Amino acid sequence: MNETLVTLVGNAATAVEFRETASGAMARFRFAVTPRRWDRVKEVWADGHTSFYTVWAWRTLAANLTGSVAVGEPLVVHGRLKVREEELEGQRRTFVDIEAVAVGHDLTRGTAAFRRVVRGEPGLTSRYGPAPVTAGADPWAVREAPEQPGGEPVEGGGPAGGAEPSEEAPEEVPVRERPARRRTVRQKGGAAPRKPDSDLVTA
């Protein structure tokens, strides 16, 4: 199919209008293109006639435009040129649209900070984490809840039946002290042990 691809350099004339449709996300905004020419008589740069286009974007590009483009920002738009005619209030009017393929900031007018959009992994938001990936398995699968012997899922991944471990401290068991052993000291030569002074009889 023959298509007319164009690249336009200009400024965002309106804010990005975003909406969700049955076929996906959609965004549009008005784009102003003003050529500059060198005036040989006055020897200055002069603005030419401003042309306005309606830029249309779909799906991921539409969502990214909403958070990236503001009114007045310089842009470079690349896409397919489409011309349509409609009758409004009894008058035939011509509209020029750009079905955008890529949109970016014009870095000859300033700087920009790029932020890459990463597709989220459902397993990261799952209570049980991502499922292990095996050959031929679905990489977007989410791990199911573990099951107890009865076949019902276990809540919280804890013991069967959802019972939580007790946080009470174990009861202390009293330690019984062992009685001290009496030691008997034997004298040399096999003599009987010395009696305490209280047992001696004095004359």
Sequence and secondary structure as in RCSB ss.txt:
>XXXX:A:sequence
MNETLVTLVGNAATAVEFRETASGAMARFRFAVTPRRWDRVKEVWADGHTSFYTVWAWRTLAANLTGSVAVGEPL
VVHGRLKVREEELEGQRRTFVDIEAVAVGHDLTRGTAAFRRVVRGEPGLTSRYGPAPVTAGADPWAVREAPEQPG
GEPVEGGGPAGGAEPSEEAPEEVPVRERPARRRTVRQKGGAAPRKPDSDLVTA
>XXXX:A:secstr
    EEEEEEEE S  EEEEETTEEEEEEEEEE  EEEETTTTEEEE   EEEEEEEEHHHHHHHHTT  TT EE
EEEEEEEEEEEEETTEEEEEEEEEEEEEEE TTS            GGGGSTT B    TTS TT B    B TT
S B GGG SGGG     S                   GGG      GGG    
